[in-house]
Amino acid sequence: MKYCARCGSEYEDSVSHCTDCPNHPALVSAEEMERRGLPLPHDLDQRRFVRAAIAENPLTAESFVEMMHERNIPVLVRPGRSGVVDELTTGALLPWWEIRVPAEEQARAATLMEQERRLEVDSQDEAAAAAEAEERESEEPPPPPPALPAH
């Protein structure tokens, strides 16, 4: 087998140039890949990624991904939609984003994302309470003007 030193694609020995890369670089042997310190396709990351959370919107998904990167947890995001049953019962297909991490990081990542979700809910509750208080204040009639002294 031959390999592209740029993208790692594997080719039959009869092929001489990579068809996946721009400028079609020449292919090299497995020995040459090893000499250059490049991984062969079967040496690449073999981790199994599993679901750690689901985000209901792209901003939450982005927040979760950023949090995973800050903690050096590899992460994949897979967009999806709710199932056909949801469309039949609610009339709508709702988007969601599946957050996937390596199986050995699942518990840690799920805990971190749940904590982040609770913080978000708490801040939304605080904002709603502040908005309600402001609305009540604006609905109260102004106090009557002070009485003018009599002459």
C-alpha positions in Angstrom: 0.0 0.0 0.0 1.0 3.6 -0.5 0.0 6.7 1.5 -0.3 10.4 1.0 2.1 12.1 3.4 -0.2 15.2 3.4 -3.7 13.7 4.2 -2.8 10.1 5.2 -5.1 8.6 2.5 -4.3 5.0 1.6 -3.9 3.9 -2.0 -3.2 0.7 -4.0 0.4 0.3 -5.1 -0.6 1.0 -8.7 -1.6 4.6 -7.8 1.2 7.2 -7.8 -0.5 10.5 -6.7 -3.1 11.4 -4.1 -6.4 12.4 -5.7 -7.8 13.8 -2.5 -5.2 16.7 -2.1 -4.6 19.8 -4.2 -1.6 19.6 -6.4 -1.8 15.7 -6.2 1.3 15.0 -4.2 3.3 11.8 -4.8 2.5 8.8 -2.6 5.0 7.2 -0.3 5.5 3.8 1.3 4.6 2.8 4.9 8.2 2.9 5.8 8.6 6.4 4.5 5.5 7.5 6.5 7.1 6.0 9.6 10.5 7.6 8.9 8.7 11.0 8.7 6.9 10.3 11.9 3.5 10.3 10.2 0.7 8.0 11.4 -0.8 5.4 9.1 -4.6 5.3 8.9 -4.8 2.3 11.2 -2.6 4.1 13.8 -4.9 7.1 14.1 -7.1 7.9 17.1 -9.2 4.9 18.0 -11.1 6.5 20.9 -14.9 5.8 21.0 -16.9 9.0 21.4 -20.2 8.9 23.3 -23.0 11.3 24.1 -22.3 13.5 27.1 -25.1 16.0 26.6 -27.6 17.5 24.2 -27.8 21.2 23.5 -31.1 22.7 22.5 -29.6 25.6 20.5 -26.3 26.5 18.7 -25.2 29.0 21.4 -25.4 26.4 24.1 -23.6 23.9 22.0 -20.8 26.4 21.3 -20.6 27.2 25.0 -20.3 23.4 25.8 -17.6 23.0 23.2 -15.6 25.9 24.5 -15.8 24.6 28.0 -14.6 21.1 26.9 -11.7 22.7 25.0 -10.7 24.8 28.1 -10.6 21.5 30.1 -8.7 19.6 27.4 -11.5 17.2 26.8 -11.8 16.3 23.1 -15.3 17.0 21.8 -17.4 16.4 18.7 -20.7 18.1 18.0 -23.2 16.4 15.8 -26.3 18.3 14.7 -29.6 16.5 14.6 -33.3 16.9 14.7 -36.0 15.4 16.9 -37.7 12.3 15.6 -40.7 11.7 13.4 -42.9 11.0 16.4 -42.2 14.5 17.7 -43.2 15.9 14.3 -46.5 13.9 14.4 -47.3 14.9 18.0 -46.1 18.5 18.1 -46.2 19.4 14.4 -42.5 20.5 14.5 -39.1 19.0 14.2 -36.9 20.6 16.8 -33.2 21.0 16.2 -30.6 19.7 18.8 -26.9 19.3 19.0 -25.4 16.1 20.4 -22.2 16.8 22.4 -19.9 13.7 22.2 -16.7 13.1 24.2 -14.4 10.1 24.6 -16.0 7.4 26.7 -13.4 7.7 29.4 -14.3 11.5 29.8 -18.1 11.1 29.6 -18.9 11.3 33.4 -16.6 14.3 33.9 -17.9 16.1 30.8 -21.6 15.4 31.6 -21.1 16.8 35.1 -19.4 20.0 33.8 -22.1 20.6 31.2 -24.9 20.0 33.8 -23.3 22.5 36.1 -23.1 25.0 33.2 -26.8 24.4 32.4 -27.8 25.0 36.0 -25.8 28.3 36.1 -27.6 29.4 32.9 -31.0 28.5 34.3 -30.2 30.4 37.6 -29.1 33.5 35.7 -32.2 33.4 33.5 -34.3 33.1 36.7 -32.5 36.1 38.2 -33.0 38.1 35.0 -36.7 37.2 34.9 -37.2 38.2 38.6 -35.4 41.5 38.0 -37.6 42.2 34.9 -40.8 41.4 36.9 -39.7 43.7 39.7 -39.0 46.5 37.3 -42.3 46.0 35.6 -44.1 46.2 39.0 -42.4 49.4 39.8 -43.4 50.9 36.5 -47.0 49.9 37.0 -47.4 51.5 40.4 -49.1 54.9 40.2 -46.8 57.8 41.0 -47.3 59.3 44.5 -49.6 62.3 44.6 -47.9 65.6 44.4 -47.3 67.4 47.7 -50.1 69.7 48.8 -49.5 73.4 48.3 -49.5 75.6 51.4 -52.6 77.7 51.8 -52.3 81.6 51.9 
